[in-house]
Amino acid sequence: TDPAHSVIDALLAEDRPHKSSGEPTEVYSEVPCLYAMEVDTELAMDSWRDALDALDVASIGKRYGSLAAEAAKGVGLSELKALASNPPPGIDELVGLAQVLKYRDEYDRI
């Protein structure tokens, strides 16, 4: 089994069932102000793919000019889109980590 998948369940009291919300959840334990978050990596990957689909070199060029279009080509936008359609192992966890990082300004430590 993947121990990371059930961390929040391990920290919560047995009498307090947990439904994954994809949001930080306060954990009642001996440590005050402890939060845990279960990330839905499939949902995170879908959101990432949607964001990539909204980008294309032509529209970037129209909006920001030819230099920006060349930059998009240079960073490999088309390769990144191809990667999203057939991701290697671990990319879903990396994209899921981005979901956690969006809370970096709300907490002292992540």
Secondary structure, DSSP 8 states (H G I E B T S, - for coil): --GGGGHHHHHS-TTS-----SS-EEE-SSSTTEEE----HHHHHHHHHHHHHT--HHHHHHHH-HHHHHHHHHTTHHHHHHHHHS--TTHHHHHHHHHHHTTTTTSS--
